[in-house]
């Protein structure tokens, strides 16, 4: 059995009662609070599904795929981790059951187990512990905060909880369990109920694990009576039961936790020391701006991943939404974000002229044919009516196709993703990608992760960044076709960013003399936006939207 290295601290965050109540935000907040107390922290997400990574999952069902600098496609919680910590995370900080089982099977095929019968326990469990250990060693951190996906009682995450149990058994003073559990307030009763959480703790006890801290999520603050009841029933000290009511913004959560002295409770439970108080002044200032913006700016997101029954799944564009917020708050305004289904524009259900009511329009990333003509119509209307337009990846493709059709005389220009027989394939698949698709190599095979880009002097993006060379994250198979670049440039389109190591155009724009902000990027700038350091391109876009409103 691989043991956690003595002295290194682990906090495992597990969920009780139901999913979606904030394990990821809790994990991110714990990491931020410990970092604010002077500790070095790495945050880690464990996803129990058998997918090797999140790249092949439907965003309508699973939410956004968040890409790291390394190119690893991860769960959207990794984005929250980066935003709360204000720094990049590595591939070691993400783990799925698929990764674990694949490693175990490959090792078995190579006689790595020396002919033993390979079983879930101990071999799969040991692989989990080894990966947790490697992540902490790679980060060189004092504390690893590990979110175990799913809910207590799920068959799929049992091995991860058992790995945490064994680590606690070997070094009990170095391993801590935090359970995030939901306390419902049924409308017909009007009373907060603790029984579901009591049952969740008992189920966790059946794994051989006792929570040290309970984060009590609910619509309302936890009162002393419920806190006492939970303490007695769940065998957790009353002072270690933290009230976590609904708040206006997820960025209030660390401050809310700290009002209950969570950082001190964590340090005490881990038997470690940090700074005397948490340094959260910059974060408090950011949150103040988030609440105090007087003027509103209306931003329309024209996308396709919205359909999930009768609900709108904004999680498919989570990083875009957060990037808009950060830049808006920094500019002293509040964003009013509207979801516009590209299919409604394409069908005529929503007249394209309604886009005139928006101060700025974003067309985010995506794949496939659904709603493409609606997005092209959006790009054309924004261009012709001087509405600030920001195209992200697929949104860049729509910008280029629209310009080719209506400004460069290339009738029926298209992307070969949609129309392989188009007479003007202004967007085409990368040559190496054709080979991968031919052999059905879909997982982790796109152009992924951080790539360097050189910016053109005098361009909107050069002015926004304030520097010549940048690095941004990618996730795509199709690119601007170099064959048509010169013809598009003659028609007035400016390619203001180029891959530093190859002949690929990364950014297209119109000059400010022609349009206040008409920019598309092949990369995903939203993935590097942070609360305390908003992204330069989103800053420029929001400023243009404010100017239009004015």
Secondary structure, 3 states (H helix, E strand, C coil): CCCCCCCCEEEEEEEECCCCCCHHHHHHHHHHHHHHCCCCEEEEEEECCCCCCCCCCCHHHHCCCEECCCCCEECCHHHHHHHHHCCCCCHHHEEEHHHHHHHHHHHHHCCCCCCCCCCHHHHHHHHHHHHHHHHHHHHCCCEEEEEECCCCCCCCCHHHHHHHHHHHHHCHHHEEEEEEEECCECCCCCCECCHHHHHHHHHHHHCCCCCCEEEEEECCCCCHHHHHHHHHHHCCCHHHEEEEECCCCHHHHHHHHHHCCHHHHHHHHHCCCCCCCCCCHHHHHHHHHHHHCCEEEEEEEEECCCEECCEECHHHHHHHHHHHHHHHHHCCEEEEEEEEEHHHHHHCCCCHHHHHHCCEEEECCCCCCCCHHHHHHHHHHHHHCCCEEEEECHHHHHHHHHHHHHCCCCCCCEECCCCCCCCCEEEEECHHHHHHHHCCCCCCCCEEEEEEEEECCCCHHHHHHCCCEEEEEEEECEEECHHHHHHHHHCCCEEEEEECCCCCEEEEECCCCCCCCEEEECCCHHHHCECCECCHHHHHHHHHHHHHHC
